Amino acid sequence: SIDVFTDRHPLVGISLSRFSMTRRRYAGIVLDVFFDHCLARDWALYADRPLEQFTSNVYRVLSAEPQLPERLAMIAPHMVANDWLGSYREFEVLEQVLRGISRRLTRPEELAAAMQELRVLYEPLSEDFRLFYPQLQDFARNR
């Protein structure tokens, strides 16, 4: 239901509409990764404990869980070793993340072009996130 709330939220619609028509096909993917970046970057505004403490806990749970889904079980050691969750604070990491996603797409070059557009949209999309995320937190608390 969090995904449905997010997908239907007017601010997310505004964010997606900021991308040019030629980039809209992959704008949802790019925006999802970018919002992860915004959350990691501004973590202290939204959480009571440091990001490092949160990510350490997530990594501990992943490492202790013997029955992860197959794909997650394959990538979990890499997530832990390279601090994937914490690394999202750095904008440059988004390019690596999107490059990895693009390998699974039929038109990977379009995702790369959307990344270039993301650089131009950084500030307005950051503001969209600042307005949206507290509403998402309220929704999650009241579910």
C-alpha positions as CSV (number, residue, x, y, z in Angstrom):
1,S,0.0,0.0,0.0
2,I,3.0,2.3,0.4
3,D,3.8,1.8,-3.2
4,V,0.2,2.6,-4.2
5,F,0.3,5.7,-2.0
6,T,3.5,6.8,-3.6
7,D,2.5,6.0,-7.2
8,R,-0.8,7.9,-6.8
9,H,0.6,10.9,-4.9
10,P,0.3,14.3,-6.7
11,L,3.8,15.3,-5.8
12,V,5.2,12.2,-7.3
13,G,3.2,13.0,-10.4
14,I,4.7,16.5,-10.5
15,S,8.2,15.0,-10.1
16,L,7.6,12.6,-13.0
17,S,6.3,15.4,-15.2
18,R,9.5,17.3,-14.7
19,F,11.3,14.8,-16.9
20,S,11.1,15.4,-20.7
21,M,8.6,13.3,-22.6
22,T,11.4,11.3,-24.2
23,R,12.7,10.3,-20.7
24,R,9.3,9.5,-19.1
25,R,9.5,5.8,-19.9
26,Y,12.2,5.4,-17.3
27,A,11.4,8.4,-15.1
28,G,9.8,6.2,-12.5
29,I,12.9,4.1,-12.0
30,V,15.2,7.2,-11.9
31,L,12.9,9.0,-9.5
32,D,12.7,5.9,-7.2
33,V,16.5,5.7,-7.0
34,F,16.7,9.5,-6.6
35,F,14.3,9.5,-3.7
36,D,16.4,6.8,-2.0
37,H,19.3,9.2,-2.4
38,C,17.3,12.1,-0.9
39,L,16.4,9.9,2.1
40,A,20.0,8.8,2.7
41,R,21.3,12.3,2.2
42,D,18.8,13.9,4.6
43,W,18.4,10.9,6.9
44,A,18.8,13.0,10.1
45,L,15.7,15.0,9.2
46,Y,13.5,12.0,9.1
47,A,14.9,9.4,11.6
48,D,15.8,9.3,15.3
49,R,18.9,7.2,14.9
50,P,21.9,7.7,12.6
51,L,21.9,6.2,9.1
52,E,24.9,4.1,10.0
53,Q,23.1,2.5,12.9
54,F,20.1,1.8,10.8
55,T,22.1,0.2,7.9
56,S,24.1,-1.8,10.3
57,N,20.9,-3.3,11.8
58,V,19.6,-4.1,8.3
59,Y,22.8,-5.7,7.3
60,R,22.9,-7.8,10.5
61,V,19.3,-9.0,9.8
62,L,20.2,-9.9,6.2
63,S,23.3,-11.8,7.4
64,A,21.4,-13.7,10.0
65,E,18.4,-14.7,7.8
66,P,19.0,-18.2,6.4
67,Q,16.0,-18.1,4.0
68,L,16.3,-15.0,1.9
69,P,14.8,-15.0,-1.6
70,E,17.4,-16.3,-4.0
71,R,18.2,-13.0,-5.7
72,L,18.5,-11.2,-2.4
73,A,20.7,-14.0,-1.0
74,M,23.0,-13.5,-3.9
75,I,23.4,-9.8,-3.5
76,A,23.2,-9.4,0.3
77,P,26.9,-10.1,0.9
78,H,27.8,-7.4,-1.7
79,M,25.3,-5.0,-0.1
80,V,26.9,-5.4,3.3
81,A,30.5,-5.3,2.0
82,N,29.9,-2.1,0.0
83,D,27.4,-0.4,2.3
84,W,24.9,-0.1,-0.5
85,L,22.2,1.6,1.6
86,G,24.6,4.2,3.1
87,S,26.3,4.8,-0.2
88,Y,23.1,6.3,-1.6
89,R,24.0,9.5,0.2
90,E,26.5,10.2,-2.6
91,F,24.9,11.4,-5.9
92,E,27.7,9.7,-7.9
93,V,26.5,6.3,-6.7
94,L,23.2,6.8,-8.4
95,E,24.9,6.5,-11.8
96,Q,26.4,3.2,-10.8
97,V,23.0,2.0,-9.5
98,L,21.2,3.1,-12.7
99,R,23.9,1.5,-14.9
100,G,23.3,-1.8,-13.1
101,I,19.6,-1.5,-13.6
102,S,20.1,-0.6,-17.3
103,R,21.8,-3.9,-18.0
104,R,18.4,-5.5,-17.5
105,L,16.6,-3.2,-19.9
106,T,16.0,-3.4,-23.6
107,R,17.0,0.3,-24.1
108,P,19.8,0.9,-21.6
109,E,20.9,4.1,-23.3
110,E,17.6,5.8,-22.4
111,L,18.2,5.3,-18.7
112,A,21.7,6.8,-19.0
113,A,20.1,9.8,-20.7
114,A,17.6,10.1,-17.9
115,M,20.5,10.3,-15.5
116,Q,21.9,13.3,-17.3
117,E,18.5,14.9,-17.0
118,L,18.5,14.1,-13.3
119,R,21.5,16.3,-12.8
120,V,19.5,19.3,-14.1
121,L,16.5,18.4,-12.1
122,Y,18.4,17.8,-8.8
123,E,17.1,20.8,-6.9
124,P,13.4,20.7,-7.9
125,L,13.2,17.0,-7.3
126,S,14.9,17.4,-4.0
127,E,12.3,19.9,-3.0
128,D,9.5,17.5,-4.2
129,F,11.0,14.9,-1.9
130,R,11.2,17.3,1.0
131,L,7.4,17.9,0.6
132,F,6.5,14.3,-0.1
133,Y,8.4,12.3,2.4
134,P,6.8,13.6,5.6
135,Q,3.4,12.7,4.0
136,L,4.6,9.2,3.3
137,Q,5.8,8.9,6.9
138,D,2.4,10.0,8.2
139,F,0.7,7.5,5.8
140,A,3.0,4.6,7.0
141,R,2.4,5.5,10.7
142,N,-1.4,5.6,10.3
143,R,-1.8,2.4,8.3
